[in-house]
């Protein structure tokens, strides 16, 4: 099985319990490999609503969270999460029925320059703990 199929990148919207109550997009990376660690090198967002009519590349917005610095090594069988406040996002349209789905607009670059595309994470509480958090 390819490495891409053993790594999940999932996004959901929630709020912290004891912090600023602003909604955030939480980007969760899960390493389903049984023996292999991976390195998360970069996380970025491509705004699906910023359509370049000239056919050019959309601007990538880096997700840089001082509380969750990159790069980070994710051990086999573990998950890690970072977040972006929606008010700091270039787009906060989280309706999954919209063309250019917000939840599929986060990209994670890991070892060997492999880039993974996010999927919406469903069934997550609107408040809770961050995996592998401090």
C-alpha angles and dihedrals in degrees: 000000000000121000091243090062091052096055122070123200110192131175130200136163120240144134133244116251099219102022138063105326094224113128115253137196105237115207110203122191117194122191107209093178113120097213111008126090117208132204119227104213105171141004122195142164129229110201105232091200095054096086115185104215091197092064093248128140118282118241113265115223112208117226103223114173114177089205091055107035123190144260097053131170114230113203123223112281094013136110134214133193141197132176146215122206108239091225087060092047120101085231132024098181099127098168103129091205092065120104108256095033114229091215092058094050100083119094128195122200115206137170119328090022092284112161120206126197121223128241128201113270109219131193095036121139116251089238132028150101129321115239112247088005128157 
